[in-house]
Amino acid sequence: MSDVFARHRSGLESPAAHLAAVTPDDAADLAVASRALNVAGSGSVRLTTTGGSTGTVYVSAGAAFPVRARRVWATGTTATGIVAMW
């Protein structure tokens, strides 16, 4: 496979290059902070940002929600099929 963008520097405005399934957890941070979250089933996502704010946001299925999350909480999260993008 050829990647014509391989020599370009990636920034926060760039598309995600990595994906990881997220299991919401009240006690553990994500292995890598997200650039965005995507969900298969719409719902609320309680999260803590890399800036330290904790709150709940509504995420629609299939849409990338741009947020630098360090934790996705089980308590307060109703969205399903959560994927972290970075």
Secondary structure, 3 states (H helix, E strand, C coil): CCCCCCCCCCCCCCCCCCEEECCCCCCCCCCCCCCEEECCECEEEEEEECCCCEEEEEECCCCCEECCEEEECCCCCCCECCEEEC
